[in-house]
Amino acid sequence: MHKFLRAVGFSKLNDRKELQKLLTDIIVTSTDRGYTSNGEKTLLAEFSRDFAENIGIAVCGEFDDEDKFTYNYYYPYLRGSVFSSAEDISVERHAAHESYAGICDDIKVGVSLIFYLQNMIPYVKAQNLGLLPIKGTTVNLSALSVKGTVMMPLRKTERDLIRNHKSLMNKSQLINKARKGDEEAIENLTLNDMDTYTAISKRILKEDVFSLVDTYFMPYGIECDHYSILAEIIECNLVTNKLTEEEIYVMTLNCNDLMFDLCINKEDLYGEPAVGRRFKGSIWMQGVINFPE
């Protein structure tokens, strides 16, 4: 049973027979279908069905030469509605299934951001046609969570916002230069990190860590597309799974200037989300690559 099924409103689905019935219904009554050849004698297929706006489950498998469909795996999803990054993206296939992970080196995050690729079919089509690598792609990121907490925001003045924005822009420019081998930029980044560490080490003795850290984004656990985040809530809506009638919070988050959508079951969120407050929790990152027309 997929751990993140409860994030899209299936927290009470615990029986294997119920799961098989649900997956069969998705294949028969899917709202979106995609097909492509994998370069051999089989036809890859993906059937997806929305149970709320942009929220649902996808079933992936293949047809053999007798048009018999065999399902290989499924995954819950949230289709991202906000543009997240325009950095170049590389894609790698997972070992066990015909599924893919995307890697984006966005300087805003500070780490190589790895996500589960949702639009596998268009990518495989481009691969079969020999169109890769494609320049000018963008990505819409989204995330699922099964445990989160709402935290109050930090009190910031207009001057603080301007100073933080300038500091973030300067750091991004330094990281960009450091990637190109600029030794002075590397030295400045090292000195800035040392100054930050010294300042926090002094203040942490008297202040709570979450009053010092506004947002963060860092790897979580041993799976490469799982992260622990603290992010500002930009937009928040409560939607209902049309099949199970479970309520789901859908939030647009800003984490280190990286924008993405997140959904979490109402029962798994501690606190009342609102614009301006912060979300803290662990997430499974997904993404859709937007190929230029």
N, C-alpha and C positions, 0 to 999 in steps of 0.2 A: 504494500500500500504506500503510495507516494506521500511523503511527509507533508508536502505543501498543499495537499488537496483541501485541507481545512481553511487555508487562506482564501480560497475562492468560493467558500460556502458549503463544503462537504465534510464537516467535522464529525458527523454521525455515521459516515460510511465506513464500516469496519468489517463487513462480510465480503469474502472473495466473490461469491455468487452475485451479490448486488453490484459489485464493481464490474464484473463481466457484462451484466445486463446493461449498465450505464454506458460502457464503452461501445457495445453493440448499437445502442440507441443513437449514440453520437455519430457512428459511421453511417447509419441509415438516414438520420435527420440532420446531417451536418449543415451548418450555415456557410461554410467555406471549404472548398476542396482544391487540392493541388496535386498535379501529377508530373513526373519527369522520369526519363530513363537514367539509370545509374551507369550507363556505358556497357552493360552486359545484356542478358536476355530477360531481365526483370524490370518491372516498372515500379518506381517508388511512388508512394501515395501518402498524403496527409489529410485527414479529416478533422475539422475543428468545429466546435459549437459554442456559441456565446450563451451564458446563463445570466449575464448582466452585461451592460454596455462595456465592450472590450475585455470582458472577463469570461474565461471558459476553460475547456479542456481540449487538447489536441491528441489525436490517435495517429500514430505513424506505423507504416508497414510497407508491404510490397505485394504486387500481383505477379503470379508466375505465368508461364506460357499458356496455361489453361484458364486464365482470368480468375484464378482463385486467390483471394486476399488473405494474407497472413499478417497479423498485427505483431509488431516487434516491441513497441514501448508507447507510453503515453506521458503527457506532462500537463499540469495546470499552467495557465498563462494570464498575464495582464498585458494588453497591448499598450505601449507607451504613447501618450498623446503630445508629449513635449519634446522639442529638439534638445539633444543632450551634448553632442560633440561632433565636430567636423574633422577631427584628427584621422589620419590614415589607420585603417583597420586590417588586421591579418586574421585569418580563420584557420583553425585546425580541427580535424575530425576526431571524435572520441573513439576510443579503441573498441568498445563493446557494441555500439550501435551506429547506424547511419545518422548520427547527430553531430552537431558542431559547436565549437566554442569560439567566440570572437575575442580578440585582444586589441585594446585601444590604449595607446600611451598618451593620455591626456594630462598635460602638465598641471591642470587645476587640482587633480587628485593626489599626485605625488607618487603613485604606484601604477604598475601596469594593470589596467582595469580589464578583468576577464569576465565575460558574460555568456550565458546560454543563448545560442542563436535561435530565434523563433522562426524566421523565414528561411528555413532550410531548402525548400524547393527552388525558389528563385536563385539561390546561391549555386546549387548543383547544376541548374540549367546553364548558368553563366560559365561554370567550370567545364561542362561538356562541350560548350561552343567555343572554348578556348579564349574567352574574353577576360580572364583574370590575369594580372590584378587590374581592377577598375579604379581609376582615380576619381576624386571628387565625391566619394561616398560620405554620407552622414549616418548617424545612429540615433534612434530613439530608445532610451533605456527605460526599464521598468523593473520592479522588484516585488517579491512576495515575502511575507513575514508571518511567523507563527507565534511570536512573542514580542511585545513592545511596550514601552512606557512613554507617556506624555510628560514632558518637563516644561517648566515655566521658562520664558525667554530671559536673556540678559538685558538689563536696562542700558540702552545705548543712546547717546545724544547724536544730533546731526553731525557734529564734529567727529565723533567716534566712527560713524559710518563712512565719512569721507576719508579718514585716516586709514581705516581698515581696507577700503577699496584701493587706495594708493599703495599700501603695503602689499596687497595681493598682486597687484599689477607689476610692481617692482620684482617680487619673488618669481612671478611667471617669466618675466624677461630674463632674469638671472638663470633660471632653470633651462630656458631655451638656448641661451648662450653656452651654458655648461655642457649641454648635449652636443654642441658643435666643437667642444674641446677648449673653450676659453678658460684658461687657468685662473685668471683674475675673478671670473664669475664663480668658479668652483670654490676659491678661497673665501669670497664674500658670503656664499651660502653656508660654508662651514662656520665662519665667524658668527653669522646671524643665528644659526642653530645653537651655538654655544651660549650666546647672549640670552636666547629664549630659555634654554635649560637653566641657566643661572637665575634668571628672574622668577621662573616658576618654582624652582627649588626653595626660594626664600618665601614666596607667597603661599605655598601649599601648606606651610606650617600653621597658618592662621585662617586660611580660606578653603572652601570646598573646591574640589577639582572641577566640577561642572559650572562654577562661577568664573573659572579661569579659561576653560575651553568652550568656545562657542559651538563649533561643529568639528566632527572628525570622521574619517573614512579609512578603515584599515581591515586587512584580511582577517577572517574568523574561521577557526577550525582547520581541518585538513583538506577540505574541498576548495578548489581554486576560485570558484565563482560565488563563494559565500563571504559576506562582509559584516562587520560590526560598524554601525553608523550612529552619529548624532547629527541631526539635520533640522533645519528650520522648515516649518509647515507653511507653504505658500497658498495652498488651496486644499479644502477638505470637503468631501461629500459622503453621504451614507446611502448605499445602494442595497438592493435585495436580490439574492439568488432566486430566479424565477421558479426553479424546481424545488429547492429545499426551503425557501423562504427565510434562510439565514441572512443576517445583516452583515454587510462588509463596508469597512471604511476605505475609501480611495483618496489618497493624499498626493499632492504634488509637493515634492521636497526640494530644498536647496541645500546641498552639502558641499562646502568649499567651492561654491559657484558652479557646481555640477547640478543640473536640473534633471529630475526623473520622477516617474509616478510610482506609487507603492500601494498595495492593497493588503489588508489584514482583517481577519474575522473580528467582529466587534467583541466577541467573548475573549479574544486573546490580547486585547489592548487594555492596559491599565491606565486609567485617566480619561479625560475628556479632550479630544483634539480640537484645536481652533487655530485659525490663521495667526501667525506670530509666535505660537508656542513651538516646542521642539519635540521631535520624535527620536527616541533612543531604542535601538533593538538590533537584532541580527537579521540579515536578509539574504535571499537568493536572487542574484542579479540576472536579468534577462535583457534581450535587446533585439531590435529589428534594424537591419542595415537598409538604408534608403539608397538604391542604386540610381544614378543620374539617367534621365530618359535620353 
